[in-house]
Amino acid sequence: MERFIPGTNQQFVLVNNPGKYRENFEVRNIVSSGKVWTGKGDKIQKFFPEIFPKGQSIDENKCSAGIRITYGDFDYFNGGDLSGRLPMNTESWRDIEIPVGKAVGPVEVCEANHHAWIDAMSEPFLSSVKAQVIVIQVWNARHLNLSVMNSMSNKNLNPNLKHIIPTNIPEISKAYLGDKELKKVSGDGGHIVLKVAPGGKQYSVILLTTEDESFRVKSIYGPYNCY
């Protein structure tokens, strides 16, 4: 077992025939516990205080580890439960999404931070990563927030957006969102598979059924060209 090391691209490495893919495959550790990759070598910048004032602490979600997986021109970011939307009069350093978004840069696919809950997927983050596809891991009625949905679907922030794809939307959430908001998402839920073409120039998004263990293909989106 190893401690997650932010900034490095040497912790998650290929085991099977690594030499063949050395020039076009990378897993870069972007962030952990407020330490964010700078984009230069393995250098990081610290955003959280070394010692918190008495009575203060940090939400453990903001300490999530995030990685960017790159294959050719294809990039995928997963930041776990990172969050960035802040209540008024809150210290700005608690918005860890802003520096993370700048470090990650444009990607083809982004897993929504913190299930796209009310405290995540800030507008500065969305305008930095400019994901073509946003995947939302949904299992709770509160995971689809109207304000966050409006930001994610705003093409002035992200003109590259093609799809917002949730894994599952509870019936109570469908009633809350209404038909207008539901039109902003693609598919009717399922296992989400990303299939990248050899060389990393194109990719497709495939939805599989969760009704049984057949993994039947329900829908396919793409192929799409990578940046």
C-alpha positions in Angstrom: 0.0 0.0 0.0 1.3 3.5 -0.9 0.2 7.0 0.0 -1.3 8.8 -3.0 1.4 11.2 -4.3 0.0 14.3 -6.0 1.9 15.5 -9.1 3.5 12.3 -10.1 2.8 10.2 -13.2 4.8 7.2 -12.0 2.5 5.8 -9.4 -0.1 4.2 -11.7 1.9 2.7 -14.6 1.2 0.1 -17.2 2.2 -3.5 -16.5 1.4 -5.2 -19.8 3.8 -4.1 -22.6 4.5 -0.6 -21.2 7.1 0.1 -23.8 4.5 0.0 -26.6 2.5 2.8 -25.0 5.1 4.8 -23.2 4.8 7.8 -25.5 1.0 8.1 -25.4 -0.3 6.8 -22.1 -0.2 8.4 -18.7 -2.0 8.5 -15.4 -1.3 11.8 -13.8 -2.0 12.3 -10.1 -3.6 15.8 -10.0 -4.7 16.5 -6.5 -4.9 15.1 -3.0 -5.5 16.8 0.4 -5.3 20.3 -1.1 -2.0 19.6 -2.9 -2.5 20.3 -6.6 -0.2 19.6 -9.6 1.2 22.8 -11.1 1.4 21.4 -14.7 5.2 21.5 -14.6 7.1 18.3 -14.0 6.0 16.7 -10.7 5.7 20.0 -8.8 2.7 20.7 -6.6 1.2 23.7 -4.9 -0.4 23.6 -1.4 -3.8 25.3 -1.0 -4.9 24.2 2.4 -3.4 25.7 5.6 -0.7 23.7 7.4 -2.5 24.4 10.7 -6.2 25.2 10.9 -7.4 28.0 13.3 -8.9 26.6 16.4 -12.4 25.2 15.8 -11.9 25.0 12.1 -11.3 22.0 9.9 -11.7 20.8 6.3 -14.4 18.7 4.8 -12.9 15.4 3.9 -14.5 15.5 0.5 -12.3 18.4 -0.5 -9.3 16.1 0.3 -10.3 13.6 -2.4 -7.6 12.2 -4.7 -8.1 13.1 -8.4 -6.4 11.6 -11.5 -6.3 12.4 -15.2 -5.9 9.4 -17.6 -4.4 10.2 -21.0 -4.2 7.9 -24.0 -3.1 9.7 -27.2 -5.4 12.8 -27.5 -8.0 11.4 -25.2 -8.2 12.7 -21.6 -10.4 11.6 -18.7 -10.6 13.2 -15.3 -12.0 11.7 -12.1 -11.9 13.9 -9.0 -14.0 11.8 -6.6 -15.9 14.1 -4.2 -14.0 17.3 -4.8 -16.1 20.4 -4.3 -15.8 24.1 -5.0 -19.1 26.0 -4.7 -18.8 28.0 -1.5 -21.3 29.8 0.8 -20.9 33.5 1.1 -18.1 34.8 3.4 -16.2 31.5 3.1 -12.4 31.4 2.7 -11.5 31.2 -1.0 -8.9 28.5 -0.5 -11.7 26.1 0.3 -12.6 26.2 -3.4 -10.2 23.4 -4.5 -12.0 23.0 -7.9 -10.5 26.2 -9.3 -6.8 25.2 -9.1 -7.7 21.6 -10.0 -9.5 22.7 -13.2 -6.6 24.8 -14.3 -4.2 21.9 -13.7 -6.3 19.4 -15.6 -7.1 21.6 -18.6 -9.5 20.5 -21.4 -10.6 16.9 -21.3 -12.9 14.7 -23.4 -14.7 13.1 -20.5 -15.1 14.3 -16.9 -16.7 12.4 -14.0 -18.8 14.9 -12.2 -17.2 16.0 -8.9 -19.2 14.9 -5.8 -22.0 13.4 -7.9 -22.8 17.0 -9.2 -24.2 17.9 -5.8 -25.0 21.4 -4.8 -21.4 22.1 -3.7 -19.5 20.9 -6.8 -19.0 21.5 -10.5 -18.4 25.2 -10.2 -18.5 27.4 -13.2 -14.7 28.2 -13.2 -14.0 24.4 -13.1 -16.4 23.7 -15.9 -14.9 26.5 -18.1 -11.4 25.0 -17.5 -12.0 21.4 -18.2 -14.5 22.0 -21.1 -15.5 18.3 -21.1 -17.4 17.0 -24.2 -19.1 14.4 -21.9 -19.9 14.7 -18.2 -20.6 11.4 -16.4 -22.6 11.6 -13.2 -22.7 8.8 -10.7 -26.2 9.2 -9.3 -27.7 7.1 -6.5 -29.3 9.8 -4.3 -32.2 12.1 -5.0 -30.1 15.1 -4.0 -27.3 14.4 -6.6 -29.0 16.3 -9.4 -29.3 19.9 -8.4 -31.0 22.5 -10.6 -28.3 25.2 -10.2 -25.5 22.7 -10.9 -27.4 21.2 -13.9 -27.8 24.7 -15.4 -24.1 25.3 -15.0 -23.1 22.0 -16.5 -25.4 22.5 -19.5 -24.3 26.1 -20.1 -22.5 26.1 -23.5 -21.3 29.6 -22.9 -19.1 28.1 -20.2 -18.4 25.0 -22.2 -19.0 25.1 -25.9 -17.6 21.6 -26.3 -20.4 19.9 -24.3 -22.1 17.0 -26.1 -23.7 15.0 -23.4 -24.4 14.9 -19.7 -24.9 11.2 -18.8 -26.2 10.0 -15.4 -25.9 6.4 -14.3 -29.3 6.5 -12.7 -32.0 9.0 -11.9 -34.4 8.2 -9.0 -38.0 8.7 -9.9 -38.4 11.4 -7.2 -35.6 13.3 -8.9 -37.3 13.0 -12.3 -40.4 14.6 -10.8 -38.3 17.4 -9.2 -36.3 18.2 -12.4 -39.2 18.1 -14.8 -39.2 17.4 -18.5 -37.3 20.6 -19.4 -34.3 19.7 -17.2 -34.4 16.0 -18.1 -33.9 17.0 -21.8 -30.4 18.2 -20.8 -29.2 14.7 -20.0 -28.7 11.7 -22.4 -29.7 8.1 -22.0 -31.9 6.5 -19.4 -29.2 5.3 -17.0 -27.0 2.2 -16.9 -23.4 1.2 -16.7 -21.3 3.7 -18.6 -18.4 2.3 -20.7 -15.8 4.6 -22.4 -14.2 2.9 -25.4 -11.2 4.7 -26.9 -10.0 3.8 -30.4 -6.4 2.6 -30.9 -4.1 5.6 -30.9 -6.5 7.7 -28.8 -7.9 9.9 -31.7 -11.6 9.0 -31.1 -13.8 7.6 -28.4 -17.4 6.3 -27.9 -19.7 6.2 -24.9 -21.7 3.0 -24.4 -24.6 2.5 -22.0 -25.2 -1.0 -20.7 -28.3 -2.3 -19.0 -28.4 -2.7 -15.2 -31.7 -4.7 -15.2 -29.7 -7.9 -15.2 -26.1 -9.1 -15.6 -26.3 -9.5 -19.4 -24.5 -6.1 -20.0 -26.8 -5.6 -23.0 -26.0 -2.5 -25.0 -28.8 0.1 -24.6 -27.3 3.0 -26.5 -24.0 4.3 -28.1 -22.9 7.9 -28.4 -20.1 8.7 -30.8 -17.5 8.1 -32.1 -16.3 11.6 -31.3 -13.0 13.1 -32.2 -10.6 14.0 -29.4 -9.1 17.5 -29.1 
